[in-house]
Structures are given as C-alpha cells and as structure tokens.
Amino acid sequence: MLPCVNGRYLVQRLTGVQRYAREIVSRWEPVPILKPNLGGKGASGHLWEQLRLPTMAKGLLWSPCTTGPIAVRKQVVTIHDTAFVDRAECFTRGFAAWYQWLVPRLARRVQRIITVSHFSKQRIVEHCRVPEEKVEVVSCGVGPQFRPQPAEQVARAREELKLPSRYALCVCSLEPRKNLLRLLQSWSAMQNRPDDLHLVIVGARDNIYDNIGLTEPPKNVHLAGYVGDDLLPAVYAGAEFFACPSLYEGFGLPVIEAMACGVPVICSNTTSLPEVAGDAAILVDPLQIESIAAAMQQLATDAALRAKMREQGLIRAQTFSWDDAARKTWNILAAAS
C-alpha cells in the first residue's frame, strides 16, 4: 500500500516548510494526499489534523510540516526545527505552547522522524527526548528554476519590480528571528557604501518599519514585497550579494537558492546555517551589527571576492538536490511501511 500524505500544507501560506512538502511530493508517483475540505489554517487546521485526519489515513501517514495527528502511530513526521522552544519569544504565546505540547509527544509516538539538518536533529533529540537513531537527516534541495539567469530575465525582473540597477538582497519574512532590524541597522552603519547600491528586501510588507520599531526608513532600501517563482530567480541573479543574518534556521533555503543563482552569500554563524553554507559564504555574528556591516562592506567593494564566492556558491549548491531528498524520503517511508 502506498503511503498517504498529510496535505494540510496545501492550504497553508507558502513558506520554506510548505515548499519542502510540495517539492518532495511532486517527484513521486501519484500518492494519496489527504487535504482539508474547508479551511485548514490556524486552529481549524489543527482540529482537522487531530480529529478528522486520523479517520482518513489508511496505512502509513507522512506528515511533512512538523505537526501531525497524535493518535496515528503508523506515521513518519518531518520536524523541521524546534524554534518553538529555542526561540519561543518569536511566536505568539498560544502557538508556542501548542507546539511545545504537541511536537514532543508526537515525536515519541510516531515510527520515524525526518529532519533537514544535523543541527535540527540534535535539538529534536534533546527537546523531544527521542533516541538519535529514530531521527534521519535528509537535506532540502534547490529547484531547477534557481540557476544563473540570462541578462534579459534579470532586466525583466528589474523593470517589473522597479528595482535599482545595483542592489544587495535579503529574502525574509517579518518574523523576529529573521533579524531584519539588525540587518537594516547594519546597512546604515556601513562605511563608504557605494552611493548607487541599494538593499532590496523581498517578502516584507509596506509596514515593515513600524513592525520592527524603526522610526524612519534607512537610505537606499527598497521593499519589493512578495515575489513569485516566475521572477524570484532573476531577482536573486541580479543581486551583487545576498544577506541572511537570521538568528535561527532549521535549514535556510534562501541561502542555497541564492548560491544556485550565482550570488555571493553572507549568513549567520549560528544554528544550521554554517552546516548548509559550508565554506561558500561569509559567516557573521547575527547579534553584532559591526560584523554584518563589515561583511556587506567587503562584498560591496571587492569585485574579485564576489567573483570567487560566486563560483564557490555554485559548487556548494550542486550538493543539494530535491530529487535526492525525494528518493531518500521515499526509502524511509518504504522501510517504515
């Protein structure tokens, strides 16, 4: 019998976790995907997952997005990280409390656990009190759309989104763990920043400055809002460098996406990011504005370094494959069936 998939991700906002599920499932032969009929977000989604989904699941269930029905023991769950414990202050009190109650109990009841980095495996073993051998690491991949782009595609994205000709890039949400305030403070603190260099932020909304506590917008910052996959690779490819000073990541997909598009990367020296970036990024202390600013200054003014890091990033990105991730995940499910 084929495994069935907890399809709650299909009605959720598309973030890295939902992208992971979509990428994996799209590479399999058709499998039963159990999807909420109505709603599926927020509390109603959790109710469906805990009460309705157990009656629908036949055979092995794979829950790809950290939560799953606690009543179903014949289940494999992918737990992406334990930020709900490690960075609980970044979430609403109710969200953190629910995940802190549910995920450890779920982890102890299911047959196998998959996670996306060795960092996350260590945190799951500690917080959920499960044996190491129960947790398998299967890295995320990078989609084929993320690659160096033709000049005309970069120009099209620049025109459609009204982007400046020279820009650094950050792709993130407004979650506090993304560390956007320190990134903007670091941007303002850069010494001798080229006058024509802008910072483009993808994913943030127009009220970004109020949300993070800035009284006025920094100079040369451009808010691009949400950008779909039809333009995002070209936005990456047009950047002089990419900055990800996140305080916490279970994996950090944008780091690999940027590398795959041929963009030099700055990222934090914490959580999973050194593991994912390897030696192909400049690592910074995300709590130190001076550290972030110095790295951005270095890449903004050193073309030779940018060229070297572009090549290193392209090589590093080739080690991450959704095809491999889908195959390894399928093999884990087959062994658990």
C-alpha positions as CSV (number, residue, x, y, z in Angstrom):
1,M,0.0,0.0,0.0
2,L,1.3,3.5,-0.9
3,P,1.9,5.9,2.0
4,C,-0.6,8.7,2.3
5,V,0.4,12.3,2.8
6,N,-0.9,14.8,5.4
7,G,-1.9,17.5,2.9
8,R,-2.6,20.4,5.3
9,Y,0.4,22.2,3.7
10,L,-1.7,22.7,0.5
11,V,-3.9,25.2,2.2
12,Q,-1.2,27.0,4.2
13,R,0.8,30.1,3.3
14,L,3.8,29.1,1.2
15,T,7.0,29.3,3.3
16,G,10.1,27.1,3.2
17,V,8.3,24.3,5.1
18,Q,5.4,24.2,2.6
19,R,7.8,24.4,-0.4
20,Y,9.7,21.4,1.0
21,A,6.5,19.3,1.1
22,R,5.5,20.4,-2.4
23,E,8.9,19.7,-3.9
24,I,9.1,16.2,-2.3
25,V,5.6,15.1,-3.3
26,S,5.9,16.4,-6.9
27,R,8.8,14.0,-7.5
28,W,6.8,10.9,-6.5
29,E,4.4,8.8,-8.5
30,P,0.8,9.9,-7.5
31,V,0.2,9.2,-3.8
32,P,-2.9,9.8,-1.8
33,I,-2.8,13.3,-0.4
34,L,-5.3,13.9,2.4
35,K,-6.4,17.5,2.2
36,P,-8.8,19.6,4.4
37,N,-12.1,20.2,2.6
38,L,-12.6,23.6,4.1
39,G,-10.2,26.0,5.7
40,G,-7.2,24.2,7.2
41,K,-5.4,27.2,8.6
42,G,-4.9,28.2,12.2
43,A,-6.9,26.5,14.9
44,S,-9.3,24.9,12.4
45,G,-6.4,23.3,10.7
46,H,-5.1,21.8,13.9
47,L,-8.6,20.5,14.7
48,W,-8.8,18.8,11.3
49,E,-5.4,17.3,11.7
50,Q,-6.1,15.9,15.1
51,L,-9.7,14.8,14.7
52,R,-10.6,14.3,11.1
53,L,-7.3,13.2,9.5
54,P,-6.9,10.0,11.7
55,T,-10.2,8.7,10.3
56,M,-8.9,9.3,6.7
57,A,-5.4,7.9,7.0
58,K,-5.1,4.3,5.7
59,G,-1.7,2.6,6.0
60,L,1.4,4.7,6.7
61,L,0.9,8.5,7.0
62,W,3.7,11.0,6.2
63,S,3.3,14.4,7.9
64,P,5.8,16.8,6.2
65,C,5.4,20.0,8.1
66,T,6.3,19.4,11.8
67,T,2.8,18.6,13.1
68,G,0.6,15.6,12.7
69,P,-2.2,13.6,14.3
70,I,-1.0,12.4,17.7
71,A,-3.5,9.5,17.5
72,V,-1.8,7.9,14.5
73,R,1.2,5.8,15.4
74,K,1.8,4.4,12.0
75,Q,3.3,7.7,10.9
76,V,6.5,9.3,9.8
77,V,6.8,13.1,10.6
78,T,9.3,15.7,9.3
79,I,10.1,18.1,12.1
80,H,12.0,21.0,10.5
81,D,13.2,22.6,13.7
82,T,12.5,23.3,17.3
83,A,12.3,27.1,17.1
84,F,9.0,26.9,19.1
85,V,11.3,26.1,22.1
86,D,14.6,27.6,21.2
87,R,13.1,30.9,20.0
88,A,9.7,30.8,21.7
89,E,9.6,34.6,22.1
90,C,9.4,34.9,18.3
91,F,5.9,33.3,18.3
92,T,2.5,34.0,19.9
93,R,2.2,32.5,23.3
94,G,-0.6,30.2,22.1
95,F,1.4,28.9,19.1
96,A,4.5,28.2,21.1
97,A,2.5,26.5,23.9
98,W,0.6,24.2,21.4
99,Y,3.8,23.2,19.6
100,Q,5.7,22.7,22.9
101,W,2.9,20.3,24.0
102,L,2.2,18.5,20.7
103,V,5.6,18.0,18.9
104,P,7.5,16.1,21.6
105,R,4.5,13.8,22.2
106,L,4.1,13.3,18.5
107,A,7.8,12.6,18.1
108,R,7.7,9.9,20.7
109,R,4.7,8.1,19.3
110,V,5.5,8.0,15.5
111,Q,7.7,5.3,13.9
112,R,10.3,7.6,12.4
113,I,11.3,11.2,12.3
114,I,12.9,13.1,9.4
115,T,14.6,16.4,9.7
116,V,16.5,18.7,7.4
117,S,19.8,19.3,9.2
118,H,22.1,17.8,11.8
119,F,21.6,20.9,13.9
120,S,17.8,20.2,13.9
121,K,18.4,16.5,14.7
122,Q,20.4,17.5,17.8
123,R,17.7,19.8,19.0
124,I,14.9,17.3,18.4
125,V,16.8,14.6,20.3
126,E,17.2,16.9,23.2
127,H,13.8,18.6,23.3
128,C,11.7,15.7,22.3
129,R,13.7,13.1,24.3
130,V,13.9,10.5,21.5
131,P,16.8,8.3,20.6
132,E,19.2,9.6,17.9
133,E,18.7,6.5,15.8
134,K,15.0,7.4,15.4
135,V,15.8,10.6,13.6
136,E,17.0,10.7,9.9
137,V,18.6,13.7,8.3
138,V,17.5,14.4,4.7
139,S,18.7,17.8,3.5
140,C,16.5,20.1,1.5
141,G,17.2,20.7,-2.2
142,V,17.2,23.6,-4.6
143,G,14.7,23.7,-7.5
144,P,15.9,23.8,-11.2
145,Q,14.5,27.3,-11.6
146,F,17.2,28.6,-9.3
147,R,20.2,29.0,-11.5
148,P,22.2,31.8,-13.1
149,Q,19.7,33.8,-15.3
150,P,20.0,35.3,-18.8
151,A,20.6,39.1,-18.8
152,E,17.2,39.7,-20.4
153,Q,15.4,37.8,-17.5
154,V,17.3,39.9,-14.9
155,A,16.3,43.1,-16.8
156,R,12.7,42.0,-17.0
157,A,12.5,41.4,-13.2
158,R,14.2,44.7,-12.6
159,E,11.7,46.5,-14.8
160,E,8.6,44.7,-13.5
161,L,9.5,45.2,-9.8
162,K,11.1,48.7,-10.4
163,L,14.4,47.5,-8.8
164,P,17.5,49.7,-8.8
165,S,20.4,48.8,-11.1
166,R,22.7,47.8,-8.2
167,Y,21.4,46.1,-5.2
168,A,22.1,43.7,-2.3
169,L,19.3,41.3,-1.5
170,C,17.5,39.8,1.5
171,V,14.6,37.4,1.2
172,C,12.8,37.0,4.5
173,S,9.6,37.4,6.5
174,L,8.9,39.8,9.4
175,E,9.4,37.1,11.9
176,P,11.7,38.4,14.7
177,R,14.1,35.5,14.2
178,K,14.9,36.8,10.7
179,N,16.8,39.6,12.4
180,L,15.6,42.3,9.9
181,L,16.1,45.2,12.3
182,R,19.8,44.4,12.8
183,L,20.2,44.0,9.0
184,L,18.8,47.5,8.4
185,Q,20.9,48.9,11.3
186,S,24.0,47.2,9.7
187,W,23.1,48.7,6.3
188,S,23.0,52.2,7.8
189,A,26.3,51.5,9.7
190,M,28.3,50.6,6.5
191,Q,31.3,52.8,6.0
192,N,31.9,54.0,2.4
193,R,28.9,52.3,1.0
194,P,28.6,53.0,-2.8
195,D,26.0,55.7,-3.3
196,D,24.3,53.7,-6.1
197,L,24.0,50.5,-4.1
198,H,20.5,49.7,-2.7
199,L,19.2,47.0,-0.3
200,V,16.2,45.1,-1.8
201,I,14.0,43.2,0.7
202,V,11.8,40.5,-0.7
203,G,8.9,39.2,1.4
204,A,8.4,42.2,3.7
205,R,5.3,44.3,3.7
206,D,4.9,48.0,3.4
207,N,4.5,48.5,7.2
208,I,7.9,46.8,7.9
209,Y,9.4,49.8,9.7
210,D,6.6,50.1,12.2
211,N,6.6,46.4,12.9
212,I,10.3,46.3,13.7
213,G,10.5,49.6,15.6
214,L,12.3,51.9,13.2
215,T,11.2,55.5,13.2
216,E,12.3,56.2,9.7
217,P,13.4,54.1,6.7
218,P,17.1,53.8,6.1
219,K,18.6,55.3,2.9
220,N,18.6,53.2,-0.3
221,V,16.3,50.5,1.0
222,H,13.7,49.1,-1.5
223,L,10.8,46.9,-0.3
224,A,9.8,44.5,-3.1
225,G,7.0,42.6,-1.2
226,Y,6.1,39.1,-2.2
227,V,7.8,37.9,-5.4
228,G,6.7,34.7,-7.1
229,D,8.9,31.9,-8.5
230,D,8.4,33.4,-12.0
231,L,10.6,36.4,-11.1
232,L,12.4,35.3,-7.9
233,P,15.4,33.5,-9.6
234,A,16.1,36.6,-11.7
235,V,15.9,38.8,-8.6
236,Y,18.4,36.6,-6.9
237,A,20.7,36.6,-10.0
238,G,20.6,40.4,-10.4
239,A,21.9,41.0,-6.8
240,E,25.5,41.8,-6.0
241,F,25.3,39.8,-2.8
242,F,22.7,38.2,-0.6
243,A,22.4,38.7,3.2
244,C,20.8,36.3,5.7
245,P,21.7,37.3,9.2
246,S,18.9,35.1,10.7
247,L,19.0,34.3,14.4
248,Y,17.6,30.8,13.8
249,E,17.1,28.4,10.9
250,G,16.3,24.7,10.7
251,F,17.8,24.7,7.2
252,G,17.8,28.1,5.4
253,L,16.5,27.6,1.9
254,P,17.2,31.1,0.6
255,V,20.9,30.7,1.2
256,I,21.1,27.7,-1.2
257,E,18.7,29.4,-3.7
258,A,21.0,32.4,-3.8
259,M,24.1,30.3,-4.3
260,A,22.4,28.4,-7.1
261,C,21.7,31.6,-8.8
262,G,25.3,32.7,-8.7
263,V,25.1,35.2,-5.9
264,P,27.7,35.7,-3.1
265,V,26.2,35.0,0.3
266,I,26.6,36.4,3.8
267,C,24.9,34.4,6.5
268,S,24.9,33.9,10.3
269,N,27.4,31.7,12.1
270,T,24.6,30.1,14.2
271,T,22.1,27.2,14.1
272,S,22.0,25.2,10.8
273,L,23.5,27.9,8.6
274,P,27.2,27.1,8.8
275,E,26.3,23.4,8.1
276,V,24.3,24.4,5.0
277,A,26.6,27.1,3.7
278,G,29.9,25.3,4.3
279,D,32.9,27.3,3.2
280,A,30.9,29.1,0.4
281,A,29.6,32.0,2.5
282,I,30.9,34.8,4.7
283,L,29.7,33.9,8.2
284,V,28.8,36.7,10.6
285,D,27.7,37.1,14.2
286,P,24.0,37.9,13.8
287,L,23.9,39.8,17.1
288,Q,26.8,42.1,16.1
289,I,25.9,45.0,13.8
290,E,29.5,45.7,13.1
291,S,30.1,42.1,11.9
292,I,27.2,42.2,9.5
293,A,28.1,45.7,8.2
294,A,31.8,44.7,7.7
295,A,30.8,41.7,5.6
296,M,28.4,43.8,3.5
297,Q,31.1,46.5,3.0
298,Q,33.6,43.9,1.9
299,L,31.3,42.4,-0.8
300,A,30.0,45.8,-1.9
301,T,33.6,47.0,-2.7
302,D,35.5,43.9,-3.7
303,A,34.6,42.6,-7.2
304,A,37.3,39.9,-7.1
305,L,35.9,38.5,-3.9
306,R,32.4,38.5,-5.3
307,A,33.5,36.5,-8.3
308,K,35.3,34.0,-6.1
309,M,32.3,33.5,-3.8
310,R,30.0,33.2,-6.8
311,E,32.0,30.2,-8.0
312,Q,32.2,28.6,-4.5
313,G,28.4,29.1,-4.1
314,L,27.5,27.5,-7.4
315,I,29.6,24.4,-6.5
316,R,28.1,24.2,-3.0
317,A,24.5,24.5,-4.3
318,Q,25.1,21.5,-6.5
319,T,25.3,19.3,-3.4
320,F,21.6,19.9,-2.6
321,S,19.0,18.1,-4.7
322,W,15.2,17.8,-4.4
323,D,15.5,14.5,-6.4
324,D,17.8,13.1,-3.8
325,A,15.7,14.4,-1.0
326,A,12.6,12.8,-2.5
327,R,14.3,9.5,-3.1
328,K,15.7,9.3,0.5
329,T,12.4,10.3,2.0
330,W,10.6,7.6,0.0
331,N,13.1,5.0,1.1
332,I,12.5,5.9,4.8
333,L,8.7,5.6,4.3
334,A,9.1,2.3,2.5
335,A,11.2,0.9,5.4
336,A,8.5,2.1,7.9
337,S,5.6,0.6,5.9
